[in-house]
Amino acid sequence: MPVSAETVPPADRIRARRLTAPSKAAASGQPALQALGICKAYGNRRVLENLSLTVAAGEAVAIIGENGAGKSTLMRICAGLTTPDAGSVGVSGRVGYCPQEPGLFDLLSADEHLEMFAPALGLSRQQAIREGHGLLAEFAFPLAQRAQCRHLSGGSRQKLNLALALLGGARILLLDEPYQGFDHGAYVSFWEHVARWKGEGIGVVVVTHLLADQALVDRVVELEIACGPAAEEQ
């Protein structure tokens, strides 16, 4: 039975347990993301131990598990923001990362965020604004608002967070609880977008505590804290 990370002795490990069979995309598609033998510890607490995950282009994978099982740490490692103690990560194309807590600046507007991201993505300011407005409109973001982010609702902040992850043509999306603050309609719309992204050949990884229907994704992988050797998820 999974337990909280705080109660796990250092000898115990995080393992990946595949809950559904590999999808057709995983079996035949080009990997968009391949993380192999990932290990990460903080002090004497092992967070991830010999964990492997492969995601094909056009495949959606849900990552579930107890708090403290290393889901967000895995996303940060795959995004290149945290260095693993061991293992490797390979990606095909640009990675779009949407953290659980929006990485936004309170005093900037949505347009100012788009302009700030433009140089890093090889876009002009005009291109970033045009593409960003298209993405935000799809998420029903209130484009008429020119407010600073500190005045936006939680749902609107997360929609901007998602748009920034998609900006510049990401080929692999790493989404950590991406619908925080969404109402029911926006939540349903999010999964419709996932289906469309898959159709465009984008690999999608979603960390979620709320998966109403496993049919929304191709594969479900659970990170769980368990005694014994770590298992690999391919």
N, C-alpha and C positions, 0 to 999 in steps of 0.2 A: 504494500500500500504506500503511495507517495506520502512523504512527510515534509514538513517545512525545512528549509535549508538550515535554519538555525540549530536544528536538533541532529543534523547529520554529522557523524564523526568523519575525520579526514579520509578514512579508508573507503568510505562509500563513494558511489559514483553517480553521475548523471548519465542516463542512457536514452537512446531514441528508440521508441517502439512504434513501428509502422502499423496504423490501424486499418488502412485500406491498401489494396494491391496497387502496384505501380500502374500509372495510366498509360494509354497508348502513346501519348506525347513523350513520357519518360522513357518508354521502351524504344522508340524510334527517332525521337527528335534530337537535335543538337543541344548539348547542355548549355543553358544560359548561365548557370551557377554551379560550381563544383567545390564544395568545402570538404576536405579530407583530413581525418585524424585530428580534429580540433580539440585542443586542451587549453583550459584557462582556470587559474586559481587566483584567489585574493587572499594573501596570507596563507594560512594553513587550511583554508576552505576551498575545496575543489568545486568549481561551478560547472565546467564542461570537461569531460574526459573521453578522449578518442572518439569524438562524435563526427560522423560524416553525413553530408546531405547533398544530393544532386537534384537540380531542378532543370527541366527541359524548357526550351523556348515554347511558348504556347501552353504551358502547364501552370495550374494554380495549386499551391500547396498550403494547407493550414497548419500552423504550429500551435499546439495547445500544451497545457501542463500547469502544475501548481505554481503559485508564487514562489520565486526563488529557484526555479528549475533551470534558469539560464536562458530563457527565451530572448529577452532583450539583449543580453550579452552576445548571443549568437548572431542576432541581427546587426549589432554594431561591428562585430568581427567581419561579417560578410560585406558590410558597407565600407570597410577599411578604416573605421574610426577607432577600433580597439585592436591591439596587437595580441594574437594568441600566444600562449607559451610554447605551443607546438602545433604543427599542422599547416595546411596551405589552403588558400582560397583563389579560385580562378573564375573570372567572369567573361562573358562575351558581350561586348557593347557597354554602354553607359549604365551605371547603377543609379536608380532613384531610391532614396531612403526617406521614409516618413516616420520620425520617432513618435513615441507615445505622447510625450509632452512636446507641443509645437515649438520648434526652434526659431521663434520669431522675436523681433525687436519691438517692444511696446510702443516706441515713439515713431515708428515708420508705418506708412500706409501699405496697402497691398501692392500698389504700383511701384512704390519705392523698394519693396522686397524684390519684385520682378526685375527691376533695373539693377539692383545690387547683385543678383545671381547671374545676370547676362554675361559679363566678361568671363567668368569661370566656365560657362557652357559654350563659349564661342559664338554668342549671339550679340547682335547690336541691341541697344536699349529698345529701339522700335520693334525689332523682332520679338524680344522677350515680352513686351507689353501686348503685342498682337496675339502671340501664342498663349500667353498667360490668361488673357481675357477670354479666349476661347475655352480654355480648360475650366476657368472659374465659372463661366456661364453654364457649362455642362453640370457643375455641382450646385447650381442655383445659388451661387454666392451673390450677395447684394452689391453688384458692380457700381451702382450709383453712389454708394457710400465711399467717401474719400477719408474716412475716419482713420485715426491711428489704431494700431492693432489692440491697444489696451482697452479700446471702447467696443471691440467686436465681441459677439457672443462666443461661447466655447465652440459651438458647431461651426461658425464662420471661420474662426481661427484654424480649426482642423481642416476645413476645405482649402484654405490657403496653403496649409502645410502639405496637403496632397498635391495641389497644383504645382508647388515648387519641386516636389519629388518627380513629377512627370515632365517638367519643363526640359526642353532640349532633346526630347526623343529617347527616354530611358528604354532599355531593352530588358532590364530585370528590375522589378519593383520589390522593395523590402518594406513592408507596411506593418508597423508595430501598433496594434490596437488603433487602426486608422480612423475609426468612426466615433471617437470619444465626443460626446456632446451632440451627436446627430439625433434627430427625431426619427420616428419609425419610417417615414417616407424617405428620408435621406439615407437611412440604413439599407432599405430595399434597393434604392437607386445605386448605392455603392456596389452591391453585388452584381447588378446589371452592368456596371462599368467593368467589373472584373471579367465577366463573360466576354465583353467586347475586347478588352486588352488581350485576353487569351487568343481571340480570333485574329488579332494583329501580330501574333507571334511573340508577345511579351511574356516572359516568365514572371509569375506573381507569387510572392511568399507573404502570407498574412498571419501575424501573431494575433490570436483571438481568444477571448473568454466567452464569446457569444457566437455560436455557430448553429443556427436554427435548423439547418438541413445540410448533411454531408454532401448532397448532390451539388452544392454551390461550388465545390472544389473538386479537383481530380484526386487528391490524396490528403490524408490527415496523418500527421506525425505528432506523437506525444513525447515530450521530454519529461522524464520521471526520475526521481531520486530512488535508487535501488542499490542493494548490496550486490557485490560480485562484479565480474568483469563487465566493461562497457560493451554495449551492442552497437553495431554500425547500421545506419539507415542509408540505403543506396537509392 
